[in-house]
């Protein structure tokens, strides 16, 4: 399983993600904003409160996205072979 170690939530509803593997990836959260509880994340102020817990991205109100989903549906920006881990 890929573990998220850092997240930056952008104004355009994309997440910049750094994984324990050393990969920096971009995840487009827009397709999720019309689904169930994730509709609350249309509020950009809430979306930008993303944080890392339990190896994935979470938001206040018990919202999270599985790390496998974040990894599998994101686009690689950069891979760092000699990365510092947590």
N, C-alpha and C positions, 0 to 999 in steps of 0.2 A: 504494500500500500504506500502511496506517495503521501508524504506529510508536508503540510504547509507550515512554513516557519515565519513568513512575513506577508502582509497584505497592505496594499494601498488602493483605496476605493477612489475612483476618478469621477468627475462630474458627469461624464458621458455614460455612466452605468457599466463601466468596464472595471474589472479588478486586475491589478498588477499583483502577481503571485510569485513568491519565491519558495521553492521546494527544497527539502533536505537533500535531494539528489544534486543540487547545484543549479537547477534550471530556473530561469526567470521566464514566466509565461503570462499571457493576457487572456482573461476570460470575459466574454461578452455576456453580461447578466440580463440584457434586455429581453430575450425570449422568456425569461422566467417571471417578468414583472406583471404578467396577466394571469398568473397561475396561483390560485388559492391564497395562502397566507403571504406569499411573496409580493402580492399587490401592495402591501404596506411599504415595500422598498421603492415604490415610485416616488416617495418623498426623498429627495436627494440628501437632505440633512440626515435622515435615518440611514440611508444607504452608505453614506460616508462614515458612519460609526462602526463599520466592519472591523473586526478584531480576530486574532487567532486564538483558538482554544481547542483542546483535544485534537490537534493536528489538522484542523480545518478552519474555514472562515465562518464566523458567527456574527449575529447582530442582536441588539437588545430585543427582548420579547421571545426568546427561545427559537430564533430563526437560524438555520445553518444550511449549508450545501455540502453534500458528501465530498470528501477529498478526491475520490475516484472520479466523480463528475467534473470537478474543477480541473483535474489533470487531463482527463480524456477529451474534454470539450474546449480546451484552451489551446492557444497558439504559442509556440516557442519563440521567445525573443532572443534568449542567449543561454548558453550552457557554460558554467564555470567549473572546470575540472578541480581546481584547488580552491574549494569554497570553505568558508568558516561555518561551522554548524552550531547553532543555538548556543 
